[in-house]
Amino acid sequence: MKKSPESTTLVFLSMTSQRLSSVPASPIRKLVPYATAAKKAGVKVYHFNIGDPDIKTPEVMLQVLRDWDRNPVGYSQSQGEPSLLESLKIYYHGLGAIFLDTSHLQVTIGGSEAISWALFAVADPGDEIIVFEPFYANYNTYAAVNGVQLVPIPTNLSDGFHLPAQSVIEGKITKKTKAILYCNPNNPTGTVYSKSEIETLVALAKKHGLFLLSDEVYREFTYDGARQVSLLSFMQEIPEHAIVLDSLSKRYSVCGARIGALISLNQDIMAGVLRIGQGRLSAGLIDQLMAAKLTKVPVSYFQEVHDEYEKRRDVLYEGLRHIPGVTIPKPEGAFYAIVGLPVEDAEHFCQWLLTDFRDPSPSADGSGQAETVMVAPAAGFYATPGKGKNEVRIAYVLSIPDIIRCIDILTKALNAYHP
Ligand SMILES: Cc1ncc(COP(=O)(O)O)c(C=O)c1O
């Protein structure tokens, strides 16, 4: 008997692993088809949903592409291209971690690969890793791929999503707990943890023999004169347990170059991740040679980028906090904010923005083009069912005029939204 297309699909689905079905869709990307449909219909969609910086990549990195003359384009070394490892070492020494040498560094394909490998390296299937929710949604992906259980500890909008007391964290540690994974400065909350918060985590790692995984891809993005307290400063205190996860994506606006790093003094970890690296051969040669120029990026580049993001943060915060029913703690770093909205179901609201809400452009050209805004429903950044239901995550990687326009659209949309 001939199978209908539906039954073929069913047979195919039943053949896949259970792990595959446990991998969630990204809350940041899952509404993309609605945005695509809106754009096809001629609507301008402002992307307030994804942290893909609009700031220019440093010229010195782009010049590598312009000057490219290697033929063929071969593999690189599995640990990383020597010139990039050397540049990374210089960069970390500049942060004070002069005890690091290149044997403590593993180049990865983005911070994403560093995080996924770290989970694989510290936990077996069924083991637990503590995270603070809301957390970077893709941690769910890496955990599902590695069969690891994330154990979320809530943090709250009312106190700027800072960490709970040591006893609360300790209460979640079980025999299966292998690590604490945190992100500082934080995506999605914009929180920058204080020195004493990091000290608490270090103390817990020491006391319970846990790995401490610190995702520091937004290290330089801290505002109001604050500075990030890196786990690098505590690495010698817990040499076997500290792992720093890093990325060049945001720091140098090179998301498309896919370069990150895993840093640890633990020799077993480094030898193990190198074996994984050998299995995937190498990170991209072109990407790494671009990235190796990081030591040549002028200091002024960082200052300008930093100042621009801080101004954007101010515009966003001031603009949103005056909208009735909207709650936003002042983001302290990174380029994200979790925003509470006066709606019951933020996911429905986010979808409705893309499918139904249109505001004519006020632009001087008089085109009156229909416009809307895309934001990410925050529930996907929580592991606890029901949490974050009335929240969205905003990424302020747009120019200041565009941020102002987005706030205008959101204000009008909230007034017009009657589900
Ligand atoms: C907190 C955090 N960690 C890691 C990453 C991974 O970035 P990449 O793989 O581009 O380095 C991101 C990207 O948005 C992020 O926000």
The ligand as an SDF file (V2000), in Angstrom:
LIG
                    3D

 16 16  0  0  0  0  0  0  0  0999 V2000
   25.9090   34.3190   26.9970 C   0  0  0  0  0  0  0  0  0  0  0  0
   26.4040   33.8380   25.6910 C   0  0  0  0  0  0  0  0  0  0  0  0
   27.3290   32.8680   25.6690 N   0  0  0  0  0  0  0  0  0  0  0  0
   27.7840   32.3860   24.5180 C   0  0  0  0  0  0  0  0  0  0  0  0
   27.3340   32.8570   23.3090 C   0  0  0  0  0  0  0  0  0  0  0  0
   27.8870   32.2240   22.0860 C   0  0  0  0  0  0  0  0  0  0  0  0
   28.3270   33.0910   21.1390 O   0  0  0  0  0  0  0  0  0  0  0  0
   29.3170   32.6390   19.9680 P   0  0  0  0  0  0  0  0  0  0  0  0
   29.0950   31.1980   19.7090 O   0  0  0  0  0  0  0  0  0  0  0  0
   28.9510   33.5160   18.8220 O   0  0  0  0  0  0  0  0  0  0  0  0
   30.6640   32.9080   20.4770 O   0  0  0  0  0  0  0  0  0  0  0  0
   26.3630   33.8810   23.2830 C   0  0  0  0  0  0  0  0  0  0  0  0
   25.8070   34.3950   22.0220 C   0  0  0  0  0  0  0  0  0  0  0  0
   24.8710   35.1350   21.9640 O   0  0  0  0  0  0  0  0  0  0  0  0
   25.8930   34.3810   24.5070 C   0  0  0  0  0  0  0  0  0  0  0  0
   24.9910   35.3540   24.5700 O   0  0  0  0  0  0  0  0  0  0  0  0
  1  2  1  0
  2  3  1  0
  2 15  2  0
  3  4  2  0
  4  5  1  0
  5  6  1  0
  5 12  2  0
  6  7  1  0
  7  8  1  0
  8  9  2  0
  8 10  1  0
  8 11  1  0
 12 13  1  0
 12 15  1  0
 13 14  2  0
 15 16  1  0
M  END
$$$$
